[in-house]
């Protein structure tokens, strides 16, 4: 057997103590290393989380409790039911309003048609045009012709007044006149369209309220009324006065149309010696 250095020999008890000391030292060193490693990993995780979170964003509100969600659902259902009920009531009111509006429209439309027909039967549009046209042209005539026109208008119940030309190109003119002592005005304007010439005339009373508006389609020589439409009509005392003017105009027109026949009859009486008062004569067999 080899020789052993006496200084290196240890007793069995000393070797056990030395092993235990080394084991404890290893545990302590490993524990310290593990703690430091865990701290480093924790700091790294915190840095990653901090970098991922936007500091400007607000944290999400916590979810409401289960009973609060149920209450909100019930409230929404009640609101929806109330909305549908209000919508149904609104549709019913609108339907009733539409029906009433339609009935009123029919009633007013029927009344308007009656008024238009009455104005046409009384020939109010033609009368207004004849008064307007006669007064509008009067200033262009000679003094003698003006005197004759004034006399004729007075005979039919129209007192001539001022004539004001606002626009020569469109014949926009205002004529003032008296009707049964009441001041009246006719404001007129001409329109030249492809379908012909039209005059739009508005009759105004003493308070300058429009009481009659008509649209007249004329012949190219403006001597005949081809069509007449009433677009506005407010009945009043002026209607009777204008109707009386129409009757007197018709009487004068009939007298003018009878004039040649009367003159022919007078000539026959004069040529054959028949007296004007003699109703007739019979030839003897």
Buried (B, 14 or more C-beta within 10 A) or exposed (E): EEEEEEEEEEEEEEEEEEEEEEEEEEEEEEEEEEEEEEEEEEEEEEEEEEEEEEEEEEEEEEEEEEEEEEEEEEEEEEEEEEEEEEEEEEEEEEEEEEEEEEEEEEEEEEEEEEBBEBBBEBBBBBBBBBBBBBBBBBEEEEEEEBEEBBEBBEEBBBBBBEBEEEEEEEBBBBBBBBBBEBBBBBBBBBEEEEEEBBBBBBBBBEEEEBBBBBBBBBEEEBEEBEEBBBEBBBEEEBBEBBBBBBEBBEEEEEEEEEEEEEEEEEEEBEEEEBEEEEEEEEEEE
